[in-house]
Amino acid sequence: MKKRYEEIILNIIYILILIWLLLSIVSPIMMAKNLYSSSFYISTISKSNGIMDFVYRNIEDEDKVSILPLILKHLVGVDIEDPTSYFENQVPLIGYIDISNLITNNDNPVNIVADNDKKNQKENDIETDEPKEPTKKDDDSIPVVKPNDKDDVEKKKIDREKPLVLIFHTHTTESFNPNNLKDRNFTTDYNLNIVKVGEELKRELEEKYGIAVVHDITIHDLPTREKGYEKSRPTVSSYLKKYPSLKIIIDLHRDATTSASKTTVIINGERYARLMFVVGGKNKNYKANYEKAEKLNTIINNMYPNLSRGIVKQNAKYNQDLSDKMILLEVGSNLNSLDEAIRTSKIIAKSIAIYLK
């Protein structure tokens, strides 16, 4: 009788422990969603709770994180958004679930560059931490793309009064950090961050194809990266009113990853940053925006198979409810170099020119 009593007590203890473990996993996640607006409160709690910290650093703007993927990814390293993760030995942090806060550490400071320094720094003086020549070992893990780029696009007569393309950046300070150095994933230096890629895309479209472009370089992710899409919304709205001629509106980003080989290809012996389209399914313009992304994706794949990582649909808006001409475009990742992203921008420019002809 005594032995049976001890077994019952032991089972009760096991059940209580199990309940406690489940609550310790689920409760912080639910709290993070509900208390996200109180940044100080959450950040304080997160210091003493690993799961809370994981969730907090993944919540930003259009939260694309659901509870089950978070738990699976945090506990067992399985990303249900990416079937290949079942066979990987590391925690896969790819796919656009807006996990850049975790991979690149959203708490990292942004390198602030004075306006005078930005203006005085010449293009040829830009210094990066990228090795001058990639090692053979690095290239072995990167897929090689055989180009099929045969289409010639006739240059149009540019009409700057009626621009056809708008480029802007919700996360303006996203930069490129191929050597994965500390505190180098975000900077206000326009010569080193995603703005430089946008400027090269504009240059290519205007000079080579005669397509007028508006490039907005407003910083939307300072003093914090939280609510970036809310901050960039007025920017997009103002240009939509000012330029009804716009045919394509691009929110240009770079992705975040743990492996450069996943966001890099080799074309004619040179490294290019892979690109990815992201479409918000939570808006009235989803179908039209998806079709636009699909057409551009097809054009790119026809010219350079495997350069694109495809189209990702997320349960978010990304301000795409403002227009049926919007796409969110990721060019490379934090582990790509700026040069790799710029090379890809030239292919993007040609695909846009083909689309608009």
LUMSEMAR-953456 format. One record per residue: chain; z, x, y of N, C-alpha, C in turn; residue in three letters. Coordinates in steps of 0.001 Angstrom, whole numbers, plus 500000, padded with zeros to 6 digits. Atoms other than C-alpha are relative to their C-alpha. Layout:
  chain    n_zz    n_xx    n_yy   ca_zz   ca_xx   ca_yy    c_zz    c_xx    c_yy  resn
      A       Z       X       Y       Z       X       Y       Z       X       Y   ALA
...
This chain:
  chain    n_zz    n_xx    n_yy   ca_zz   ca_xx   ca_yy    c_zz    c_xx    c_yy  resn
      A  500000  500833  498794  500000  500000  500000  500000  500868  501256   MET
      A  499908  499091  498865  500924  502814  502329  498670  500709  500234   LYS
      A  501280  499295  499887  497665  504601  501552  498943  499104  500633   LYS
      A  500970  500942  499430  495627  501494  502346  500254  499800  501493   ARG
      A  499629  500158  498596  497534  501072  505609  499492  501184  500822   TYR
      A  500464  498799  499303  496686  504666  506565  498483  499985  500169   GLU
      A  501459  500081  499918  493014  504065  505785  499564  499044  501113   GLU
      A  500324  500977  498953  492968  501002  508054  500205  500608  501382   ILE
      A  499713  499349  498722  494602  502947  510889  498933  501034  500330   ILE
      A  501014  498960  499805  492119  505796  510395  498662  499394  500405   LEU
      A  501256  500676  499660  489156  503403  510492  500020  499468  501430   ASN
      A  499863  500499  498628  490456  501844  513701  499820  501134  501004   ILE
      A  500130  498836  499122  490740  505289  515252  498541  500427  500114   ILE
      A  501415  499632  500001  487157  506103  514207  499187  499045  500878   TYR
      A  500730  501000  499214  485904  502852  515747  500255  500185  501492   ILE
      A  499657  499781  498593  487768  503503  518998  499299  501232  500563   LEU
      A  500692  498782  499571  486318  507006  519176  498515  499728  500222   ILE
      A  501419  500330  499886  482824  505635  518577  499725  499187  501260   LEU
      A  500156  500815  498792  483249  503020  521313  500119  500861  501250   ILE
      A  499803  499117  498850  484531  505670  523698  498776  500875  500250   TRP
      A  501193  499162  499867  481539  507892  522971  498833  499208  500577   LEU
      A  501095  500824  499501  479082  505055  523544  500179  499669  501477   LEU
      A  499730  500307  498596  480761  504090  526806  499790  501212  500890   LEU
      A  500159  498780  499203  480743  507687  527982  498544  500326  500240   SER
      A  501439  499771  499838  476968  507728  527495  499374  498942  500907   ILE
      A  500666  501100  499309  475962  504303  528793  500577  499743  501387   VAL
      A  499344  500340  498735  478506  503778  531563  499516  500829  501179   SER
      A  500481  499208  498859  477455  506729  533763  498580  499664  500396   PRO
      A  501391  500331  499703  473817  505739  533449  499922  498705  500802   ILE
      A  499984  501261  499270  474518  502186  534564  500595  500184  501393   MET
      A  499375  499741  498703  476774  503442  537342  499034  500682  500947   MET
      A  500941  499257  499153  474087  505792  538588  498984  499073  500632   ALA
      A  500973  500948  499468  471635  502939  538986  500620  499132  501094   LYS
      A  499362  500930  499075  474124  500705  540771  500570  500678  501235   ASN
      A  499324  499327  498904  475802  503314  542936  499146  501065  500658   LEU
      A  500910  498956  499527  472772  505426  543739  499982  500120  501523   TYR
      A  500040  499955  498542  472933  504470  547412  501167  500778  500583   SER
      A  498840  499260  499513  476330  506149  547722  499913  501433  499515   SER
      A  500313  498661  500482  475123  509728  547416  501227  500879  499877   SER
      A  498826  499135  500039  478424  511402  548228  500868  499657  498796   PHE
      A  499145  500435  501103  480343  509309  545690  499428  500455  498665   TYR
      A  500624  499637  501270  477840  509930  542926  500007  501500  499790   ILE
      A  500061  498551  500151  477438  513615  543598  501358  500571  499650   SER
      A  498650  499539  500322  481223  514011  543433  500313  499756  498535   THR
      A  499749  500327  501399  481467  512212  540095  499167  500878  499084   ILE
      A  500927  499280  500870  478456  514045  538698  500461  501410  499683   SER
      A  499526  498648  500235  480201  517396  539021  500867  500082  498752   LYS
      A  499096  499988  501144  482616  516366  536262  499449  499234  498811   SER
      A  500577  500776  501086  480232  514373  534060  498550  500406  499810   ASN
      A  501333  499468  500231  477169  515952  532503  498928  498951  499974   GLY
      A  501011  501048  500099  475347  512728  531733  499760  499366  501356   ILE
      A  500135  500553  498649  476053  511329  535190  499155  500922  500860   MET
      A  500752  499021  499222  474694  514525  536698  498535  499968  499612   ASP
      A  501374  500069  500498  471582  514298  534498  499267  498816  500620   PHE
      A  500630  501202  499474  470879  510739  535631  499844  500075  501506   VAL
      A  500030  499949  498534  471739  511322  539285  498853  500857  500496   TYR
      A  501045  499094  499546  469333  514232  539590  498623  499501  499606   ARG
      A  501285  500564  500371  466590  512112  538012  499661  498755  500798   ASN
      A  500248  501217  499239  466938  509154  540377  499432  500353  501361   ILE
      A  500608  499733  498701  464578  509303  543301  498942  498967  500269   GLU
      A  501033  500912  499541  462563  506746  545182  499692  498911  498985   ASP
      A  500481  500979  500953  460545  504766  542644  500488  500427  498630   GLU
      A  499392  499489  501224  462818  505259  539661  499257  499504  498782   ASP
      A  500789  500315  501174  460774  505412  536551  500774  500313  498733   LYS
      A  499192  499611  501142  463670  506331  534290  500669  498779  499403   VAL
      A  499293  501067  500686  464844  503802  531714  501105  500610  499148   SER
      A  498795  499495  500651  468107  504100  529793  499703  500672  498667   ILE
      A  500235  499446  501330  466787  504670  526256  499342  501370  500030   LEU
      A  500588  498658  499939  464446  507565  527121  500975  501053  500493   PRO
      A  499019  499044  499486  467243  509208  529086  500960  500442  498916   LEU
      A  499029  499677  501043  469712  509000  526205  499359  500873  498929   ILE
      A  500676  499232  501045  467201  510242  523630  499680  501412  500457   LEU
      A  500378  498682  499498  466004  513073  525824  501221  500887  500187   LYS
      A  498803  499205  499714  469506  514169  526808  500713  500439  498726   HIS
      A  499209  499715  501190  471079  513996  523335  499224  500739  498916   LEU
      A  500728  499420  501130  468329  514905  520866  498704  500686  500393   VAL
      A  501186  499274  499564  465505  516324  522969  498704  499310  499669   GLY
      A  501206  500742  500337  463014  513571  522121  499546  499199  501205   VAL
      A  500586  500729  498879  460755  512286  524866  499051  498955  499437   ASP
      A  500841  501030  500599  459365  508942  523739  498735  499751  500809   ILE
      A  501221  500100  499202  456813  509152  526562  498945  500992  499513   GLU
      A  500899  498931  500439  455296  512199  524845  500188  500247  498513   ASP
      A  499855  499842  501440  454736  512097  521056  500091  501453  499549   PRO
      A  499955  498598  500417  454275  515879  520936  501402  500562  500039   THR
      A  498635  499484  499882  457928  516278  521801  500730  499991  498670   SER
      A  499350  500046  501301  458865  515399  518234  499851  501318  499257   TYR
      A  500284  498777  500727  457434  518728  517149  500337  501247  500796   PHE
      A  499671  498847  499171  458704  520947  519919  501443  500418  499801   GLU
      A  498655  499470  500191  461746  523162  519731  500812  500019  501279   ASN
      A  499289  500048  498731  462640  522763  523388  499984  498576  500514   GLN
      A  499970  501339  499428  463526  519707  525413  498762  499805  500850   VAL
      A  501225  500188  499240  460195  518392  526667  500276  499241  501283   PRO
      A  499773  500664  498718  460254  517521  530323  498682  499826  500723   LEU
      A  501295  500224  499388  456685  516591  530906  499735  498508  500053   ILE
      A  500283  501403  499785  454993  513339  531798  500583  499597  501339   GLY
      A  499522  500356  498662  455458  511606  535065  501039  498899  499904   TYR
      A  498893  500949  499961  458858  509946  534831  500825  500356  501221   ILE
      A  499336  499475  498805  459722  511485  538161  501209  500823  499628   ASP
      A  498913  499162  500463  461835  514073  536366  499999  501331  500715   ILE
      A  500058  498721  499304  461019  516806  538843  501345  500419  500543   SER
      A  498661  499655  499515  464566  516607  540126  500766  500793  498966   ASN
      A  499285  499287  501055  465842  517780  536750  499402  501370  499774   LEU
      A  500641  498744  500360  463283  520469  536044  500086  501016  501116   ILE
      A  499999  499068  498886  463085  521988  539484  501311  499975  500764   THR
      A  498663  500108  499412  466660  521061  540335  499934  499463  501420   ASN
      A  500126  500671  498706  466579  518554  543150  501076  500418  500992   ASN
      A  498947  499544  499107  469777  520071  544535  499638  501332  500652   ASP
      A  500396  498727  499414  467939  523301  545319  499678  499820  501475   ASN
      A  500318  500108  498577  467654  523980  549042  498508  500158  500248   PRO
      A  501382  499822  499566  464322  523706  550808  499950  501209  500913   VAL
      A  500177  498858  499108  463129  526939  552384  499408  499510  501317   ASN
      A  500437  500477  498691  462886  526023  556069  499352  501140  500768   ILE
      A  500737  498989  499240  460274  527942  558055  499815  499494  501420   VAL
      A  500137  500396  498598  460279  527862  561857  498555  499686  500331   ALA
      A  501358  500415  499630  457271  526186  563471  499160  501168  500494   ASP
      A  500748  498851  499480  456270  529400  565256  499524  500895  498871   ASN
      A  500387  499172  501141  456257  531277  561968  498828  499379  499262   ASP
      A  501101  500675  500682  453981  528641  560450  498689  500228  500734   LYS
      A  501221  499863  499207  451508  528924  563312  499488  501429  500001   LYS
      A  500398  498603  499878  451516  532712  563440  499575  500623  498679   ASN
      A  500321  499406  501292  451192  533323  559734  498534  499779  499666   GLN
      A  501427  500102  500270  447565  534063  558960  499761  499733  498520   LYS
      A  500336  500369  501363  445870  532794  555879  499954  501217  499091   GLU
      A  500143  498810  500833  445148  536301  554624  501310  500735  499777   ASN
      A  498718  499315  500123  448756  537348  555035  500947  499300  499049   ASP
      A  499117  500755  500883  450130  534802  552591  500398  500858  498812   ILE
      A  499499  499265  501150  452313  536432  549989  500584  499016  499008   GLU
      A  499413  500826  501043  453159  534803  546687  500647  500907  498980   THR
      A  499323  499234  501042  455292  535864  543769  499184  500020  498716   ASP
      A  500861  500047  501166  452415  535347  541383  499487  501398  499664   GLU
      A  500603  498725  500372  451282  538399  539384  498528  500003  500393   PRO
      A  501399  499915  499578  447919  539643  540602  499053  499633  498864   LYS
      A  500820  500305  501158  446474  539433  537105  500884  499419  498906   GLU
      A  499222  500558  501092  447811  537084  534415  499894  500892  498770   PRO
      A  500020  499174  501203  448737  538863  531212  499198  499306  498913   THR
      A  500776  500556  501107  446658  538407  528081  500868  499056  499174   LYS
      A  499080  500835  500763  449723  536972  526373  500104  498614  500615   LYS
      A  499932  501289  499313  449939  534239  528995  498741  499181  499733   ASP
      A  501265  500702  500166  446257  533354  528635  499792  499482  498580   ASP
      A  500184  500408  501387  446476  533066  524849  500466  498573  499749   ASP
      A  499446  501340  500217  448461  529835  525138  499345  498942  500882   SER
      A  500642  500919  499056  446180  528266  527754  498628  499582  499472   ILE
      A  501300  500447  500499  443222  526096  526682  498848  500438  500895   PRO
      A  501206  499596  499272  439732  527197  527676  499074  498797  500124   VAL
      A  500880  501136  499734  437444  524612  529266  498574  500494  500201   VAL
      A  501414  499676  499814  433672  524817  528947  499411  499008  501004   LYS
      A  500484  500918  498957  432225  523384  532173  498644  499398  499673   PRO
      A  501283  500685  500117  429393  520895  532213  499606  499483  501383   ASN
      A  500170  500365  498592  428973  520908  535978  498559  500250  500426   ASP
      A  501419  499846  499693  425286  520283  536593  499551  499154  501194   LYS
      A  500387  500916  498921  425314  517601  539273  500057  500678  501364   ASP
      A  500002  499554  498610  424312  518569  542787  500250  498786  500888   ASP
      A  499675  501102  499091  425725  516442  545575  499456  500333  501379   VAL
      A  500601  499774  498683  423768  516119  548782  501050  499839  501089   GLU
      A  499044  500056  498898  425762  516824  551928  499629  498884  500967   LYS
      A  500210  501081  499048  426192  513833  554203  500129  500513  501431   LYS
      A  499755  499694  498594  426107  513849  557968  501387  499482  500336   LYS
      A  498601  500366  499820  429767  513865  558835  500201  499105  501220   ILE
      A  499658  500915  498908  431143  511046  560993  501523  500016  500147   ASP
      A  498554  499818  499854  434593  512058  562191  500684  498774  500611   ARG
      A  499416  501226  499450  435074  508728  563943  500319  498992  498899   GLU
      A  499784  500918  501121  434963  506980  560576  500320  500790  498725   LYS
      A  499627  499223  501184  436850  509103  558037  500008  499134  498745   PRO
      A  500062  500715  501276  436414  508134  554403  501191  500296  499098   LEU
      A  498899  499574  500876  439384  509966  552882  501248  500286  500827   VAL
      A  498693  499661  499429  443064  510102  553801  500798  500763  498954   LEU
      A  499112  499221  500864  445294  512791  552290  501365  500066  500680   ILE
      A  498641  499856  499478  449058  512676  552754  500907  500441  498856   PHE
      A  499075  499471  501007  452138  513916  550916  501360  499325  500123   HIS
      A  498654  500582  499998  455228  511899  550042  501042  501090  499824   THR
      A  499087  498868  500224  456898  515069  548762  499352  501256  500585   HIS
      A  500750  498987  499255  455548  517411  551393  500441  501422  499710   THR
      A  499489  498631  500163  457757  520411  550602  499816  500554  498589   THR
      A  500230  499488  501358  456691  520730  546950  499154  501272  500076   GLU
      A  500728  498729  499948  455598  524329  546459  499749  500523  498594   SER
      A  500415  499418  501274  454339  526598  543699  500807  501269  499733   PHE
      A  499039  498950  500333  456619  529016  541894  499708  500546  498604   ASN
      A  500428  499577  501339  454756  530664  538978  500968  500921  499283   PRO
      A  499022  499109  500633  457501  533223  538372  501369  499353  499855   ASN
      A  498777  500778  500196  460168  530511  538372  501216  500647  500660   ASN
      A  498905  499377  499259  462293  532233  541004  500948  498935  500551   LEU
      A  498980  500926  499524  465482  530610  542225  499696  499535  501431   LYS
      A  500136  500596  498663  465226  528258  545217  498617  500207  500616   ASP
      A  501357  499820  499470  461443  528627  545534  499077  498823  499654   ARG
      A  500824  501144  500387  460265  525195  544354  499651  499083  501168   ASN
      A  500242  500846  498831  460348  523610  547811  500042  500853  501260   PHE
      A  500026  499264  498738  459422  524984  551218  499293  499175  501071   THR
      A  500695  500660  498889  458393  523735  554651  498814  500823  500495   THR
      A  501123  499153  499601  455844  526547  554939  498696  499370  499506   ASP
      A  501240  500685  500359  452500  524726  555014  498993  500917  499305   TYR
      A  500907  499065  500663  450758  527877  553795  500355  500222  498537   ASN
      A  499537  499743  501362  452732  527859  550557  500278  498735  499201   LEU
      A  499673  501213  500751  453349  524230  549655  498765  499133  499756   ASN
      A  501099  500883  500384  451235  521264  548580  499086  499665  501181   ILE
      A  500823  500240  498809  449994  520855  552166  498794  500931  500019   VAL
      A  501104  499031  500037  447868  523986  551715  498890  499520  499063   LYS
      A  500990  500543  500936  446149  522377  548726  499258  498839  500659   VAL
      A  500630  501106  499286  445513  519269  550812  499043  500472  501069   GLY
      A  500862  499457  498949  444059  521367  553615  498714  500571  499408   GLU
      A  501191  499452  500656  441690  523143  551214  499115  498883  499467   GLU
      A  500768  501159  500457  440652  519804  549742  499236  499379  501167   LEU
      A  500654  500519  498793  439891  518553  553249  498842  500901  500414   LYS
      A  501032  499054  499585  437947  521712  554095  498753  499886  499112   ARG
      A  501116  500086  500941  435806  521440  550975  499214  498702  500197   GLU
      A  500669  501288  499818  435048  517754  551512  499170  499968  501279   LEU
      A  500699  500062  498715  434045  518222  555142  498869  501017  500083   GLU
      A  500989  498934  499815  432208  521549  555033  498888  499969  498954   GLU
      A  501005  499956  501066  430425  521193  551709  499311  498657  499775   LYS
      A  500557  501313  500338  429897  517439  551401  499862  499055  501199   TYR
      A  500158  500828  498809  430046  516100  554972  500830  498729  499988   GLY
      A  499119  501166  500090  432893  513700  554203  501199  500203  500923   ILE
      A  498906  499864  499035  435321  513205  557097  501331  499638  499346   ALA
      A  498688  500152  500637  438968  513516  556088  501100  500020  501056   VAL
      A  498766  499930  499225  442288  512761  557745  501071  500578  499083   VAL
      A  498938  499373  500803  445037  515049  556458  501306  499931  500774   HIS
      A  498701  500136  499344  448556  514018  557414  500991  500966  499355   ASP
      A  499070  498990  500518  451181  516770  557088  501452  499687  500373   ILE
      A  498623  500411  499708  454271  514781  558041  500906  500316  498812   THR
      A  499034  499712  501065  457307  515943  556067  500825  498746  499740   ILE
      A  499311  501238  500358  458705  512916  554237  501204  500225  499093   HIS
      A  498923  499774  500976  461191  514585  551891  501136  500859  500546   ASP
      A  498837  499367  499380  463690  516034  554354  500680  498973  500915   LEU
      A  499069  498982  500513  466613  516084  554883  500273  499913  498502   PRO
      A  499857  500103  501453  466647  514770  551295  498698  499469  499423   THR
      A  501191  500505  500662  463953  513949  548756  500162  498552  499541   ARG
      A  499766  501393  500354  465543  510582  548074  499244  499084  500957   GLU
      A  500709  501016  499214  463574  507557  549278  498767  500556  500707   LYS
      A  501198  499416  499400  460501  509680  549972  498890  498983  500195   GLY
      A  501070  500989  499878  458136  506776  549320  500298  498996  501103   TYR
      A  499615  500880  498891  460080  504616  551721  499679  500664  501335   GLU
      A  500275  499267  498758  459667  507328  554358  498497  500137  500264   LYS
      A  501443  499801  499800  455937  507804  553754  499250  498686  500211   SER
      A  500661  501309  499877  455181  504084  553829  499465  499730  501408   ARG
      A  500534  500214  498646  454897  503826  557648  498814  500902  500318   PRO
      A  501119  499076  499781  452593  506858  557627  498705  499404  499477   THR
      A  501193  500596  500605  450145  505173  555265  499573  498759  500776   VAL
      A  500306  501254  499290  450367  501847  557078  499296  500256  501328   SER
      A  500592  499714  498689  449525  503403  560436  498542  500435  499875   SER
      A  501386  499549  500180  446368  505097  559113  499101  498870  499508   TYR
      A  500789  501138  500466  445226  501933  557355  499560  499131  501176   LEU
      A  500333  500784  498809  445319  500132  560693  499016  500745  500898   LYS
      A  500815  499200  499088  443704  502988  562596  498599  500248  499464   LYS
      A  501299  499648  500591  440885  503748  560136  499622  499022  498882   TYR
      A  500451  500943  501039  439476  500703  558317  498847  500553  499168   PRO
      A  501120  499381  500715  436651  502999  557190  500435  500722  498722   SER
      A  499499  499215  501133  438874  504700  554579  499573  499402  498658   LEU
      A  500431  500406  501340  437540  504572  551008  500950  500498  498911   LYS
      A  499055  499438  500967  440072  506762  549201  501225  500513  500750   ILE
      A  498740  499541  499418  443728  507359  550048  500763  500741  498911   ILE
      A  499402  499140  501027  445380  510226  548185  501400  500437  500403   ILE
      A  498656  499437  499862  449095  510878  547901  500026  501229  499096   ASP
      A  500189  498759  500753  448862  514525  546849  501339  500670  499697   LEU
      A  498768  499377  500482  451665  516080  544791  499673  501178  499094   HIS
      A  500072  499153  501186  452326  518800  542294  501102  499524  499061   ARG
      A  499066  500483  501015  454108  517954  539044  501084  501042  499757   ASP
      A  498976  499042  500405  457102  519675  537453  499991  500101  498484   ALA
      A  500044  499800  501441  457211  521170  533978  500831  501211  499621   THR
      A  499281  498826  500486  458929  523768  531822  499050  501035  499414   THR
      A  500971  499080  500591  455710  525400  530595  498688  499944  500769   SER
      A  501238  499947  499216  452759  526515  532704  498775  499723  499139   ALA
      A  501157  500199  500871  450454  526318  529674  499612  498526  499901   SER
      A  500282  501430  500079  450720  522518  529786  499268  499494  501234   LYS
      A  500655  500439  498759  449366  522329  533326  498968  501016  500473   THR
      A  500963  498948  499646  446846  525186  533218  498858  500032  498993   THR
      A  501156  499752  500866  443342  525696  531828  499246  501209  500541   VAL
      A  500843  498874  499589  440883  528578  531943  498548  499538  500050   ILE
      A  501401  500364  499809  437398  527940  533326  499255  501234  500490   ILE
      A  500782  498810  499644  434871  530775  533415  500895  501205  500285   ASN
      A  499121  498840  499887  437673  533298  533008  501078  499903  501060   GLY
      A  498988  500169  498956  439805  531926  535858  500934  498843  499661   GLU
      A  498990  501020  500272  442984  529873  535705  499936  498887  501053   ARG
      A  500000  501186  499147  442942  526343  537123  501215  499138  499670   TYR
      A  498904  500942  500215  445794  523889  537593  499433  498672  499499   ALA
      A  500438  501307  500491  445364  520738  535544  500498  498908  500950   ARG
      A  499633  501099  499100  445506  517462  537420  500342  498749  499198   LEU
      A  499613  501245  500653  446900  514033  536617  500056  498875  501028   MET
      A  499937  501188  499156  446520  510562  538101  501217  499163  499618   PHE
      A  498857  500883  500239  449557  508310  538481  499757  498691  500739   VAL
      A  500247  501317  499419  449139  504589  539069  501239  499134  499821   VAL
      A  498854  500904  500067  451951  502196  539900  499583  498630  499507   GLY
      A  500349  501303  500563  451797  499081  537758  500741  498851  500636   GLY
      A  499123  501014  499411  454320  497238  539880  499482  499565  501371   LYS
      A  500538  500448  498714  451979  496055  542622  498711  499209  499797   ASN
      A  501143  500913  500079  449191  493582  543336  498669  500731  499881   LYS
      A  501253  499243  500015  446561  496331  543632  499846  500878  498759   ASN
      A  499997  499121  501174  447263  497864  540234  498616  500120  499359   TYR
      A  501278  499975  500708  443952  496891  538629  498950  500792  500769   LYS
      A  501002  499310  499178  441782  498110  541512  500301  501490  500100   ALA
      A  499634  498587  499892  443710  501353  541898  499825  500727  498675   ASN
      A  500198  499389  501318  443623  502004  538171  498514  500260  499758   TYR
      A  501448  499825  500180  439856  501483  538113  499485  501174  500821   GLU
      A  500410  498876  499151  439468  503942  540985  500391  501322  499345   LYS
      A  499533  498786  500674  441568  506547  539179  499178  500265  498744   ALA
      A  500772  499868  501237  439633  505887  535981  498605  500556  500268   GLU
      A  501338  499507  499657  436265  506469  537660  500041  501481  500377   LYS
      A  499867  498589  499611  437407  509734  539250  500344  500860  498791   LEU
      A  499611  499265  501201  439000  510817  535987  498800  500234  499083   ASN
      A  501204  499880  500832  435744  510162  534124  499039  501032  500577   THR
      A  500881  499020  499348  433720  512152  536661  500494  501419  499735   ILE
      A  499419  498668  500213  436093  515108  536337  499868  500423  498545   ILE
      A  500089  499664  501422  436162  514950  532536  498573  500312  499575   ASN
      A  501398  499714  500323  432377  514882  532391  499606  501409  500437   ASN
      A  500315  498656  499500  432223  518081  534447  500856  501069  499328   MET
      A  499052  499014  500536  435318  519841  533081  500956  499323  499018   TYR
      A  499146  500668  500994  436700  518342  529852  501368  500677  499886   PRO
      A  498613  499543  500178  440487  518650  529521  500640  500550  501273   ASN
      A  499363  499595  498744  441011  519655  533152  500999  498936  500443   LEU
      A  499093  501088  499651  442568  516245  533717  500951  499708  498848   SER
      A  498998  500410  500982  445750  515257  531929  499982  498490  499809   ARG
      A  500152  501431  500186  444663  511652  532236  500651  499177  501094   GLY
      A  499415  500962  499062  446061  508590  533960  501313  499495  499429   ILE
      A  498686  500475  500422  449724  507675  533761  500355  498757  500799   VAL
      A  499551  501226  499341  450888  504155  534514  501524  499962  499976   LYS
      A  498547  500115  499920  454466  503719  535715  500397  498679  500647   GLN
      A  499498  501264  499465  456541  500678  536555  500584  500227  501391   ASN
      A  499585  499686  498634  456669  501478  540257  498865  499614  500945   ALA
      A  501019  500344  498995  454744  500920  543501  499307  501221  500574   LYS
      A  500540  498805  499336  454274  504354  545094  499228  499648  501266   TYR
      A  500687  500487  498795  453159  502412  548203  498577  499528  499720   ASN
      A  501359  500397  500340  450005  501459  546316  499756  498514  500205   GLN
      A  500164  501407  499646  450663  497840  547192  499390  499840  501394   ASP
      A  500538  500053  498635  449488  498731  550710  498476  499948  500023   LEU
      A  501466  499934  500009  445862  499261  549679  499478  500074  498570   SER
      A  500649  499898  501312  443502  498905  546738  499113  501246  499922   ASP
      A  500785  498760  499966  442064  502318  547615  500877  501232  499760   LYS
      A  499036  498908  500096  445106  504432  546770  500108  500586  498604   MET
      A  499674  499310  501246  445724  507032  544096  501093  501025  500284   ILE
      A  499032  498907  499933  448600  509394  543454  499474  501092  499082   LEU
      A  500627  498906  500736  447297  512760  542344  500932  501196  499909   LEU
      A  499190  498807  500248  449316  515570  540773  499061  501170  499720   GLU
      A  500822  498806  500233  447698  519009  541008  500916  501128  499549   VAL
      A  499158  498940  500531  449377  521532  538748  501461  499610  499963   GLY
      A  498553  500206  500068  453120  521969  538569  500696  501111  500763   SER
      A  499219  498950  499346  455910  524088  539972  499702  501379  499423   ASN
      A  500247  498711  500648  454903  526824  537488  498557  500474  500120   LEU
      A  501338  499506  499682  451290  527015  538591  500046  500807  501290   ASN
      A  500093  499265  498735  450189  529336  541370  499243  499155  501017   SER
      A  500723  500691  498932  448873  528144  544701  498497  500181  499830   LEU
      A  501428  499737  500190  445515  529782  543965  499410  499110  498907   ASP
      A  500478  500855  501092  445198  527826  540705  499810  498569  500479   GLU
      A  500093  501362  499463  445836  524570  542541  498829  499872  500974   ALA
      A  501105  500027  499036  443338  525447  545282  498656  499987  499277   ILE
      A  501253  500028  500780  440622  526173  542702  499716  498582  499507   ARG
      A  500174  501365  500501  441198  522731  541233  499634  499042  501121   THR
      A  500306  500891  498873  441018  521135  544679  498503  499945  500278   SER
      A  501445  499977  499775  437370  522175  544899  499281  499078  499007   LYS
      A  500564  500920  500997  436609  520272  541688  500323  498558  500374   ILE
      A  499623  501342  499536  438511  517274  543018  499077  499558  501132   ILE
      A  500885  500318  498873  436408  517431  546190  498626  499563  499504   ALA
      A  501324  500358  500516  433193  517354  544208  500033  498643  499307   LYS
      A  499898  501293  500684  434387  514430  542093  500063  498855  501013   SER
      A  499933  501019  498944  435204  512490  545273  498625  499805  500637   ILE
      A  501343  500081  499412  431774  513320  546715  499056  499219  499089   ALA
      A  500830  500738  500960  430094  512046  543543  500375  498518  500016   ILE
      A  499512  501390  499992  432240  508910  543624  499510  499240  501232   TYR
      A  500347  500661  498738  431354  508172  547253  498504  499962  500292   LEU
      A  501427  499925  499651  427640  508941  547113  499266  498689  499696   LYS
